[in-house]
Amino acid sequence: MTPETALTEIGRGLQMALMLGAPPLIAVLVVGVLVGVIQAATQLNEPTIGFVVKAVALVATLALTGHFLLGKLVAFTTDLFHRIPHLVG
């Protein structure tokens, strides 16, 4: 395996990690900002409110996008396993 091939595979793995992590992280970020703005406007500074709402948003996002994300991960892993003989040899 050449260094260029290794870097290409590492890059593909990092792209997959970003694609799998983006939907939950973006959802939690947006919900966290909205809850923070609402808490600042109402002067209700209870940390558990933000945590519970973000946890619910994370679970909802994973429930909605989990099938798609898991399918992408399985396709990537299967493709990688099929390419192993070409990468090594």
LOSEVO-711428 format. One record per residue (C-alpha): y, z, x. Coordinates in steps of 0.5 Angstrom, whole numbers, padded with zeros to 4 digits, always signed. Each point is the difference from the previous one (the first is absolute). Last residue first. Example, Ala and Ser with C-alpha at 12.3 -4.5 7.8 and 13.67 -1.06 7.14 Angstrom:
-0002+0014+0027;-0007+0002-0002;
END
This chain:
-0013-0006-0004;+0004+0006-0002;+0005-0003-0005;-0005-0005-0002;-0005+0005-0002;+0005+0005-0003;+0003-0005-0005;-0005+0001-0005;+0001+0007+0000;+0008-0001+0000;-0001-0004-0006;-0004+0005-0004;+0005+0006+0003;+0006-0004-0003;-0003-0002-0006;-0002+0007-0002;+0007+0002+0002;+0003-0005-0005;-0005+0002-0005;+0002+0007+0001;+0008-0001-0001;-0001-0004-0006;-0005+0005-0003;+0005+0006+0002;+0006-0003-0003;+0001+0003-0007;-0004+0006+0002;+0003+0001+0007;+0007-0001-0003;-0001+0005-0006;-0003+0005+0005;+0006-0001+0005;+0005+0001-0006;-0004+0006-0003;+0001+0003+0007;+0007-0002+0001;+0002+0004-0007;-0004+0006+0002;+0003+0001+0007;+0007-0002-0003;-0001+0006-0005;-0003+0005+0005;+0006+0000+0004;+0005+0003-0005;+0007-0002+0001;+0003-0001-0007;+0007-0001+0002;+0000-0006-0006;+0003-0005+0004;-0003+0002+0006;-0007+0000-0003;+0001-0006-0004;+0002-0004+0007;-0006+0004+0004;-0005-0002-0006;+0002-0008+0001;+0000+0001+0007;-0007+0003+0000;-0002-0005-0005;+0002-0006+0004;-0003+0002+0006;-0007+0002-0003;+0000-0007-0003;+0001-0003+0006;-0005+0004+0004;-0005-0001-0005;+0001-0008+0000;+0001-0001+0008;-0006+0004+0002;-0005-0006-0001;+0004-0005+0002;+0003+0004+0006;-0008+0001+0002;-0002-0007-0001;+0006-0002+0005;-0002+0005+0005;-0007-0003+0000;+0002-0007+0001;+0005+0002+0006;-0006+0003+0003;-0004-0006-0001;+0005-0004+0003;+0001+0005+0006;-0008-0001+0001;+0000-0007+0000;+0006-0001+0005;-0003+0005+0004;-0006-0004+0001;-0007+0002-0003;
END
